[in-house]
Amino acid sequence: MSVPLRRALVTGASSGIGAATARALAEAGYRVVLLARRESELRAVHESLRENEHGEHLRVVCDLCDPAALEAALARVDAEFGGLELLVNNAGLGYRAKVEELDPALLERTFRTNVLAPFLLCKAALPLLRRGSEPVVVNIASVVGRRGIPGQTAYAASKSALCSFSEGLRIEWATEDIAVCTLNPALTATGFFEVQPNPSRLPDPDLSGAAGPDEVAAEVLRLARHPRPEHSMRKKWLALTALGLFAPRLADRLLARRLGGGWRAPKR
Ligand SMILES: NC(=O)c1ccc[n+]([C@@H]2O[C@H](COP(=O)([O-])OP(=O)(O)OC[C@H]3O[C@@H](n4cnc5c(N)ncnc54)[C@H](OP(=O)(O)O)[C@@H]3O)[C@@H](O)[C@H]2O)c1
């Protein structure tokens, strides 16, 4: 029996969560556009995908920090796919640095990748999503988008902006019948920590208890099938977020202790 045509665009599909998501979607019968900058990694993921009866998967090499390249990439997707049922804004970049060490160019790159690109991509993809059947957008933010943490303030703030963007967009696009979901993964074992700028070599987290990228990919697929406004993959972080609203000093203290440090509110 023929499977209905379902088309997905996954950004950051050359590694980690994006590659796992592209594979999971192809397994589920989606025709997939894989987008990232690294051509050879993208090709390897592309070649590993299950074939689709409606046509070939597509890989698009694109730096999402370049708005003109982003527009050209979407024009190509439009020409070759004609519409989209799913957009997964997954491409992202970490930045591990104390505020006093922040480099303006890296700060800008973090926000261009994690915030501006999803904004511009959603804007450019709207005509394609309008032509899709029951379209869904999944924005991959992070549990730290709902609770800022020391040593990663720039990254957490960029993901917080993405969470806020998703909330507003969800209501704007309800009239378009496009579902918008935020997925907040917690620690996931990918190459993310090797790639992120870390000028002072602050210690990376211990990945031994981390989720695998396939677990996050499975959540993306669940959201594509049954959209929910927001899903956080570790309930502990959700509790910390809620605590931070009502008892921020207690939340700060608990977080500092968990990260292996102490904290006391400045006495005034
Ligand atoms: N790993 C975690 O613990 C964790 C936790 C919570 C949330 N997340 C989020 O999950 C998402 C995926 O991260 P990951 O863990 O899978 O890390 P990853 O393996 O480093 O993947 C990041 C992806 O983003 C792409 N990318 C980065 N900058 C880009 C740009 N300017 N243009 C196009 N593509 C770009 C990279 O591809 P190219 O280098 O080939 O361009 C790569 O495919 C990110 O948004 C991250 O913030 C990760």
The ligand as a MOL file (V3000), in Angstrom:
LIG
                    3D

  0  0  0     0  0            999 V3000
M  V30 BEGIN CTAB
M  V30 COUNTS 48 52 0 0 0
M  V30 BEGIN ATOM
M  V30 1 N 23.8380 17.7940 22.8730 0
M  V30 2 C 23.1370 18.2970 23.8790 0
M  V30 3 O 23.4110 18.0080 25.0820 0
M  V30 4 C 21.9720 19.2180 23.6050 0
M  V30 5 C 21.0890 19.4880 24.6620 0
M  V30 6 C 20.0020 20.3400 24.4400 0
M  V30 7 C 19.7980 20.8870 23.1800 0
M  V30 8 N 20.6790 20.6010 22.1590 0 CHG=1
M  V30 9 C 20.4250 21.2190 20.8520 0
M  V30 10 O 20.2540 20.2040 19.8890 0
M  V30 11 C 20.6150 20.7040 18.5940 0
M  V30 12 C 21.5320 19.7130 17.8880 0
M  V30 13 O 22.7460 19.6320 18.6140 0
M  V30 14 P 23.6360 18.3120 18.6760 0
M  V30 15 O 23.7720 17.9530 20.1010 0
M  V30 16 O 23.1650 17.3070 17.7080 0 CHG=-1
M  V30 17 O 25.0630 18.9180 18.2460 0
M  V30 18 P 25.9360 18.7700 16.8990 0
M  V30 19 O 26.2090 17.3470 16.5990 0
M  V30 20 O 27.0730 19.7140 17.0810 0
M  V30 21 O 24.9360 19.3050 15.7620 0
M  V30 22 C 24.7960 20.6440 15.4360 0
M  V30 23 C 24.3370 20.7010 13.9890 0
M  V30 24 O 24.0780 22.0760 13.6400 0
M  V30 25 C 24.6850 22.3300 12.3860 0
M  V30 26 N 25.0240 23.7450 12.2890 0
M  V30 27 C 25.6820 24.5010 13.1950 0
M  V30 28 N 25.8370 25.7610 12.7440 0
M  V30 29 C 25.2430 25.7960 11.5240 0
M  V30 30 C 25.0830 26.8030 10.5380 0
M  V30 31 N 25.5750 28.0420 10.7170 0
M  V30 32 N 24.4350 26.5060 9.3950 0
M  V30 33 C 23.9470 25.2640 9.1910 0
M  V30 34 N 24.0670 24.2630 10.0900 0
M  V30 35 C 24.7150 24.5220 11.2360 0
M  V30 36 C 25.9320 21.4350 12.3570 0
M  V30 37 O 26.2890 21.1150 11.0330 0
M  V30 38 P 27.5380 21.7160 10.2240 0
M  V30 39 O 28.6560 21.9200 11.1870 0
M  V30 40 O 27.8040 20.6730 9.1870 0
M  V30 41 O 27.0090 22.9880 9.6330 0
M  V30 42 C 25.4000 20.1770 13.0480 0
M  V30 43 O 24.7910 19.3300 12.1000 0
M  V30 44 C 21.2350 22.0770 18.8350 0
M  V30 45 O 20.2860 23.0860 18.5620 0
M  V30 46 C 21.5650 22.0550 20.3230 0
M  V30 47 O 21.5790 23.3570 20.8780 0
M  V30 48 C 21.7430 19.7850 22.3410 0
M  V30 END ATOM
M  V30 BEGIN BOND
M  V30 1 1 1 2
M  V30 2 2 2 3
M  V30 3 1 2 4
M  V30 4 1 4 5
M  V30 5 2 4 48
M  V30 6 2 5 6
M  V30 7 1 6 7
M  V30 8 2 7 8
M  V30 9 1 8 9
M  V30 10 1 8 48
M  V30 11 1 9 10
M  V30 12 1 9 46
M  V30 13 1 10 11
M  V30 14 1 11 12
M  V30 15 1 11 44
M  V30 16 1 12 13
M  V30 17 1 13 14
M  V30 18 2 14 15
M  V30 19 1 14 16
M  V30 20 1 14 17
M  V30 21 1 17 18
M  V30 22 2 18 19
M  V30 23 1 18 20
M  V30 24 1 18 21
M  V30 25 1 21 22
M  V30 26 1 22 23
M  V30 27 1 23 24
M  V30 28 1 23 42
M  V30 29 1 24 25
M  V30 30 1 25 26
M  V30 31 1 25 36
M  V30 32 1 26 27
M  V30 33 1 26 35
M  V30 34 2 27 28
M  V30 35 1 28 29
M  V30 36 1 29 30
M  V30 37 2 29 35
M  V30 38 1 30 31
M  V30 39 2 30 32
M  V30 40 1 32 33
M  V30 41 2 33 34
M  V30 42 1 34 35
M  V30 43 1 36 37
M  V30 44 1 36 42
M  V30 45 1 37 38
M  V30 46 2 38 39
M  V30 47 1 38 40
M  V30 48 1 38 41
M  V30 49 1 42 43
M  V30 50 1 44 45
M  V30 51 1 44 46
M  V30 52 1 46 47
M  V30 END BOND
M  V30 END CTAB
M  END
